[in-house]
């Protein structure tokens, strides 16, 4: 080390020595001063400790008080929450009760509406059934009138079928007895043969218009002229000498007519008698037609029998016109225009009794005698 470096080190040593001396001088204080300093330091520490303890106790007290306050607040908050919950529950119970009451009222209203609707439907059904029963009663009455007054079996049958359809729509088991009676009446009407009155009337009119074409049983001037025309036409048909003998033989045969008469010969009718005969025949057929339309079977059969007798007596039965006339008369005589008609008033009585009293009689057994 150099001298310059050694000098500062020496100076530092000297300084340290001087400081040590001063500290020794300070520590070399008398003993009383040391005692005072010790007591003052102990009192300060006690006071400091007291204040620290007091501050700690105050802090703990404040902490405890804060905890108590928080606890009280929590209790108050929980009580408020419980009160709110209980009030909410009470409100919910009240709302539930109100809702139940409203639901019950709605159910009651729905039940009332259902009952009212059921009553309306029942009333309408009763009205419809009453209307159907009235229609059935009217149809049976119409059938009875047509059968008894007009003897119209076809219309009566249709009316009874329509009445049975109305009763079927009612669908009441109590109407079974009525329908049984009605079915028996229908069966009886179906067993009666139907008659085409219009067709028979037209046939009688056609026969009446064909009366002038009937040939008389004995020749009259008109038939003689017709025979002469036939002879001339036959003779005019000769075309050669070969046909001449046959034509002569035919003329000779026509001069002689052989008739077999089991009855005495009728005298020739005068022209005025022939006219009245035709008019009387037309009148007989017209009377038969009127009897047909009125349902008088005895008059109808008697007029046809008289017409048949006169045709056989006064006209040529070998002629086709006469044969057709007799065949038509025999065909018309087969019809019974006044058959025995059943009494269908029992059906009407049963329906009337059902509508008024609701009681039905037992279906009677009706027997009808059929004409042969």
C-alpha positions as CSV (number, residue, x, y, z in Angstrom):
1,X,0.0,0.0,0.0
2,X,1.1,3.5,-0.6
3,X,1.5,6.2,1.9
4,X,-1.5,8.0,0.5
5,X,-3.7,5.0,1.1
6,X,-2.4,4.5,4.6
7,X,-3.2,8.0,5.8
8,X,-6.9,7.8,5.4
9,X,-7.0,4.5,7.2
10,X,-5.2,6.0,10.1
11,X,-7.5,8.9,10.2
12,X,-10.5,6.5,10.4
13,X,-8.9,4.7,13.3
14,X,-8.4,7.9,15.2
15,X,-12.0,8.8,14.6
16,X,-13.2,5.5,16.0
17,X,-11.1,5.9,19.1
18,X,-12.6,9.3,19.7
19,X,-16.1,7.9,19.4
20,X,-15.4,5.2,21.8
21,X,-14.2,7.7,24.3
22,X,-17.3,9.7,24.0
23,X,-19.5,6.7,24.4
24,X,-17.7,5.8,27.5
25,X,-18.1,9.2,28.8
26,X,-21.8,9.0,28.2
27,X,-22.2,5.6,29.8
28,X,-20.3,6.8,32.7
29,X,-23.6,8.5,34.0
30,X,-24.4,8.3,37.7
31,X,-26.7,5.3,38.9
32,X,-29.8,7.4,39.8
33,X,-30.3,8.5,36.3
34,X,-30.4,4.9,35.2
35,X,-33.1,4.0,37.7
36,X,-35.3,6.9,36.5
37,X,-35.0,5.9,32.9
38,X,-36.0,2.3,33.8
39,X,-39.2,3.3,35.7
40,X,-40.3,5.7,33.0
41,X,-39.8,3.0,30.3
42,X,-41.8,0.5,32.3
43,X,-44.7,2.9,32.8
44,X,-44.8,3.7,29.2
45,X,-44.9,0.1,28.3
46,X,-47.8,-0.5,30.7
47,X,-49.7,2.4,29.3
48,X,-49.1,1.3,25.8
49,X,-50.2,-2.2,26.7
50,X,-53.3,-0.8,28.4
51,X,-54.2,1.2,25.4
52,X,-53.5,-1.7,23.1
53,X,-55.7,-3.9,25.3
54,X,-58.3,-1.2,25.5
55,X,-58.2,-0.8,21.7
56,X,-58.4,-4.5,21.3
57,X,-61.3,-4.7,23.7
58,X,-63.0,-1.9,21.9
59,X,-62.4,-3.5,18.6
60,X,-63.7,-6.8,19.9
61,X,-66.7,-5.0,21.4
62,X,-67.4,-3.3,18.1
63,X,-66.9,-6.6,16.3
64,X,-69.4,-8.3,18.7
65,X,-71.8,-5.4,18.4
66,X,-71.6,-5.6,14.6
67,X,-72.2,-9.3,14.7
68,X,-75.1,-8.9,17.0
69,X,-76.5,-6.1,14.7
70,X,-76.0,-8.4,11.7
71,X,-77.7,-11.2,13.6
72,X,-80.6,-9.0,14.5
73,X,-80.8,-7.7,11.0
74,X,-80.7,-11.3,9.7
75,X,-83.5,-12.3,12.1
76,X,-85.5,-9.3,11.1
77,X,-84.9,-10.1,7.5
78,X,-85.8,-13.7,8.0
79,X,-88.9,-12.7,9.9
80,X,-89.8,-10.3,7.1
81,X,-89.2,-13.0,4.5
82,X,-91.3,-15.5,6.5
83,X,-94.0,-12.9,6.8
84,X,-93.8,-12.3,3.1
85,X,-93.8,-16.0,2.4
86,X,-96.8,-16.5,4.7
87,X,-98.6,-13.6,3.1
88,X,-97.7,-15.0,-0.4
89,X,-99.0,-18.4,0.7
90,X,-102.1,-16.8,2.1
91,X,-102.6,-15.0,-1.2
92,X,-102.0,-18.2,-3.1
93,X,-104.5,-20.0,-1.0
94,X,-107.0,-17.3,-1.5
95,X,-106.3,-17.3,-5.3
96,X,-106.6,-21.1,-5.3
97,X,-109.9,-20.9,-3.5
98,X,-111.1,-18.2,-5.9
99,X,-109.9,-20.2,-8.8
100,X,-111.6,-23.3,-7.5
101,X,-114.8,-21.4,-7.0
102,X,-114.5,-19.9,-10.5
103,X,-113.8,-23.4,-11.9
104,X,-116.7,-24.8,-10.0
105,X,-118.9,-22.0,-11.3
106,X,-117.7,-22.7,-14.8
107,X,-118.4,-26.4,-14.4
108,X,-121.9,-25.6,-13.1
109,X,-122.5,-23.3,-16.1
110,X,-121.2,-26.0,-18.4
111,X,-123.5,-28.5,-16.7
112,X,-126.4,-26.1,-17.0
113,X,-125.6,-25.5,-20.7
114,X,-125.3,-29.3,-21.2
115,X,-128.6,-29.9,-19.5
116,X,-130.3,-27.1,-21.5
117,X,-128.9,-28.4,-24.7
118,X,-130.1,-31.9,-23.8
119,X,-133.5,-30.5,-23.0
120,X,-133.6,-28.6,-26.3
121,X,-132.5,-31.7,-28.2
122,X,-135.1,-33.8,-26.4
123,X,-137.7,-31.2,-27.1
124,X,-136.8,-31.1,-30.8
125,X,-136.7,-34.9,-30.9
126,X,-140.2,-35.0,-29.3
127,X,-141.4,-32.3,-31.8
128,X,-139.9,-34.3,-34.7
129,X,-141.4,-37.6,-33.4
130,X,-144.8,-35.9,-32.9
131,X,-144.6,-34.6,-36.5
132,X,-143.6,-38.0,-37.8
133,X,-146.5,-39.6,-35.8
134,X,-148.9,-37.0,-37.2
135,X,-147.7,-37.8,-40.8
136,X,-148.1,-41.5,-40.2
137,X,-151.6,-41.0,-38.8
138,X,-152.6,-38.9,-41.8
139,X,-151.1,-41.4,-44.3
140,X,-153.0,-44.3,-42.7
141,X,-156.2,-42.2,-42.8
142,X,-155.6,-41.4,-46.5
143,X,-155.1,-45.1,-47.2
144,X,-158.3,-46.0,-45.4
145,X,-160.3,-43.4,-47.4
146,X,-158.8,-44.4,-50.7
147,X,-159.5,-48.0,-50.0
148,X,-163.1,-47.6,-48.7
149,X,-164.3,-44.8,-50.9
150,X,-162.3,-45.1,-54.1
151,X,-161.3,-48.8,-53.8
152,X,-157.9,-47.8,-54.9
153,X,-155.7,-50.6,-53.6
154,X,-152.5,-49.4,-55.1
155,X,-152.7,-45.9,-53.5
156,X,-153.7,-47.4,-50.2
157,X,-150.6,-49.7,-50.3
158,X,-148.3,-46.9,-51.1
159,X,-149.7,-44.7,-48.3
160,X,-149.3,-47.6,-45.7
161,X,-145.7,-48.1,-46.8
162,X,-145.0,-44.4,-46.3
163,X,-146.7,-44.5,-42.9
164,X,-144.5,-47.5,-41.9
165,X,-141.4,-45.5,-43.0
166,X,-142.4,-42.6,-40.7
167,X,-142.9,-45.0,-37.8
168,X,-139.5,-46.5,-38.4
169,X,-137.9,-43.0,-38.2
170,X,-139.5,-42.5,-34.8
171,X,-137.6,-45.6,-33.5
172,X,-139.8,-46.1,-30.5
173,X,-140.0,-49.7,-29.3
174,X,-143.6,-49.0,-28.1
175,X,-144.6,-48.7,-31.7
176,X,-143.9,-52.4,-32.5
177,X,-147.5,-53.4,-32.0
178,X,-148.6,-50.6,-34.4
179,X,-146.1,-51.7,-37.0
180,X,-147.2,-55.3,-36.6
181,X,-150.8,-54.3,-37.3
182,X,-149.7,-52.2,-40.2
183,X,-147.6,-55.0,-41.7
184,X,-150.6,-57.4,-41.6
185,X,-152.7,-54.8,-43.4
186,X,-150.0,-54.4,-46.0
187,X,-149.8,-58.2,-46.5
188,X,-153.5,-58.4,-47.0
189,X,-153.5,-55.6,-49.5
190,X,-150.6,-57.2,-51.4
191,X,-152.6,-60.5,-51.6
192,X,-155.4,-58.7,-53.4
193,X,-154.8,-58.8,-57.2
194,X,-154.3,-55.3,-58.7
195,X,-156.6,-54.3,-61.5
196,X,-155.5,-51.9,-64.3
197,X,-158.7,-49.9,-64.5
198,X,-157.4,-47.6,-67.2
199,X,-156.2,-50.5,-69.4
200,X,-159.6,-52.3,-69.0
201,X,-161.4,-49.0,-69.8
202,X,-159.3,-48.5,-73.0
203,X,-160.0,-52.1,-74.0
204,X,-163.8,-51.6,-73.7
205,X,-163.6,-48.4,-75.7
206,X,-161.6,-50.1,-78.5
207,X,-164.2,-53.0,-78.6
208,X,-167.0,-50.4,-78.8
209,X,-165.3,-48.8,-81.8
210,X,-164.9,-52.2,-83.5
211,X,-168.5,-53.1,-83.3
212,X,-169.5,-51.8,-86.8
213,X,-166.9,-54.2,-88.3
214,X,-168.7,-57.3,-86.9
215,X,-170.2,-59.4,-89.8
216,X,-173.8,-60.5,-89.4
217,X,-174.7,-64.1,-89.2
218,X,-177.1,-63.8,-92.2
219,X,-176.0,-62.1,-95.4
220,X,-177.3,-58.5,-95.9
221,X,-177.0,-56.3,-99.0
222,X,-173.6,-55.1,-98.0
223,X,-172.2,-58.5,-97.5
224,X,-173.8,-59.6,-100.8
225,X,-172.0,-56.8,-102.6
226,X,-168.8,-57.8,-100.9
227,X,-169.3,-61.3,-102.1
228,X,-170.0,-60.1,-105.6
229,X,-166.8,-58.0,-105.6
230,X,-164.9,-61.1,-104.4
231,X,-166.4,-63.2,-107.2
232,X,-165.6,-60.6,-109.9
233,X,-162.1,-60.3,-108.5
234,X,-161.7,-64.0,-108.5
235,X,-163.1,-64.3,-112.1
236,X,-160.8,-61.5,-113.2
237,X,-157.9,-63.5,-112.0
238,X,-158.3,-66.0,-114.9
239,X,-155.2,-65.5,-117.1
240,X,-155.6,-68.3,-119.6
241,X,-157.6,-71.2,-120.9
242,X,-156.0,-73.6,-118.4
243,X,-157.4,-71.6,-115.5
244,X,-160.9,-71.4,-116.9
245,X,-162.2,-74.8,-115.7
246,X,-161.1,-74.0,-112.2
247,X,-162.8,-70.6,-112.2
248,X,-166.1,-72.1,-113.5
249,X,-166.0,-74.7,-110.8
250,X,-165.4,-72.1,-108.2
251,X,-168.3,-70.0,-109.4
252,X,-170.5,-73.1,-109.3
253,X,-169.5,-73.9,-105.8
254,X,-170.3,-70.3,-104.7
255,X,-173.8,-70.7,-106.0
256,X,-174.6,-73.4,-103.5
257,X,-173.8,-72.6,-99.8
258,X,-174.5,-75.4,-97.2
259,X,-174.8,-74.2,-93.5
260,X,-175.3,-76.4,-90.5
261,X,-177.8,-74.8,-88.0
262,X,-178.5,-76.5,-84.7
263,X,-181.0,-73.7,-83.9
264,X,-183.9,-72.4,-85.9
265,X,-182.9,-69.9,-88.6
266,X,-183.2,-66.3,-87.6
267,X,-185.0,-64.1,-90.0
268,X,-183.0,-61.5,-91.8
269,X,-182.5,-58.2,-89.9
270,X,-183.9,-55.1,-91.5
271,X,-181.4,-52.3,-92.0
272,X,-182.9,-50.3,-89.2
273,X,-182.7,-53.3,-86.8
274,X,-179.1,-53.8,-87.7
275,X,-178.4,-50.2,-86.8
276,X,-180.1,-50.5,-83.5
277,X,-178.3,-53.8,-82.8
278,X,-175.0,-52.1,-83.2
279,X,-176.0,-49.1,-81.1
280,X,-177.3,-51.4,-78.3
281,X,-174.0,-53.3,-78.3
282,X,-172.1,-50.1,-78.0
283,X,-174.4,-49.0,-75.2
284,X,-173.8,-52.3,-73.4
285,X,-170.0,-51.9,-73.6
286,X,-170.3,-48.3,-72.4
287,X,-172.4,-49.4,-69.4
288,X,-169.7,-52.0,-68.7
289,X,-167.0,-49.4,-68.8
290,X,-169.0,-47.1,-66.3
291,X,-169.5,-50.1,-64.0
292,X,-165.8,-50.8,-64.2
293,X,-164.9,-47.2,-63.2
294,X,-167.5,-47.2,-60.4
295,X,-166.5,-50.7,-59.1
296,X,-169.9,-52.3,-59.7
297,X,-168.8,-55.9,-60.5
298,X,-172.3,-57.3,-60.9
299,X,-173.3,-54.8,-63.5
300,X,-169.9,-55.1,-65.2
301,X,-170.2,-58.9,-65.5
302,X,-173.9,-58.8,-66.6
303,X,-173.2,-56.2,-69.4
304,X,-170.3,-58.3,-70.7
305,X,-172.3,-61.5,-70.6
306,X,-175.2,-59.8,-72.6
307,X,-172.7,-58.5,-75.1
308,X,-171.2,-61.9,-75.6
309,X,-174.6,-63.5,-76.0
310,X,-175.7,-61.0,-78.7
311,X,-172.4,-61.3,-80.6
312,X,-172.8,-65.1,-80.7
313,X,-176.5,-64.8,-81.7
314,X,-176.4,-62.2,-84.4
315,X,-172.9,-62.2,-85.9
316,X,-170.8,-64.7,-87.8
317,X,-168.7,-66.5,-85.2
318,X,-166.5,-68.0,-87.9
319,X,-165.2,-64.6,-88.8
320,X,-161.9,-63.4,-87.3
321,X,-163.4,-60.0,-86.1
322,X,-166.1,-61.9,-84.2
323,X,-163.7,-64.3,-82.8
324,X,-161.4,-61.5,-81.5
325,X,-164.4,-59.7,-80.1
326,X,-165.5,-62.8,-78.1
327,X,-161.9,-63.5,-76.9
328,X,-161.6,-60.0,-75.6
329,X,-165.0,-60.3,-73.8
330,X,-163.9,-63.5,-72.2
331,X,-160.6,-61.9,-71.1
332,X,-162.4,-59.0,-69.5
333,X,-164.8,-61.3,-67.7
334,X,-161.9,-62.9,-65.7
335,X,-161.3,-59.7,-63.7
336,X,-163.1,-59.1,-60.4
337,X,-163.3,-55.4,-60.2
338,X,-164.9,-55.4,-56.7
339,X,-162.7,-57.7,-54.6
340,X,-163.3,-58.1,-50.8
341,X,-161.4,-55.2,-49.2
342,X,-159.8,-55.5,-45.7
343,X,-160.6,-53.2,-42.9
344,X,-157.4,-51.2,-42.1
345,X,-159.0,-48.9,-39.6
346,X,-157.3,-50.9,-36.8
347,X,-153.9,-49.4,-37.7
348,X,-155.4,-45.9,-37.6
349,X,-157.0,-46.6,-34.2
350,X,-153.7,-47.9,-32.8
351,X,-151.8,-44.8,-33.9
352,X,-154.4,-42.5,-32.5
353,X,-154.4,-44.4,-29.2
354,X,-150.6,-44.3,-29.0
355,X,-150.6,-40.5,-29.5
356,X,-153.3,-39.8,-27.0
357,X,-152.8,-42.4,-24.3
358,X,-149.6,-44.2,-25.1
359,X,-151.3,-47.6,-24.9
360,X,-151.5,-50.0,-27.8
361,X,-153.9,-52.8,-28.5
362,X,-152.8,-56.3,-29.4
363,X,-152.5,-56.8,-33.2
364,X,-155.7,-58.5,-34.3
365,X,-155.8,-61.3,-36.8
366,X,-157.7,-60.3,-39.9
367,X,-159.1,-62.9,-42.3
368,X,-160.0,-62.0,-45.8
369,X,-162.0,-64.3,-48.1
370,X,-160.5,-64.4,-51.5
371,X,-162.8,-64.7,-54.4
372,X,-162.1,-67.5,-56.8
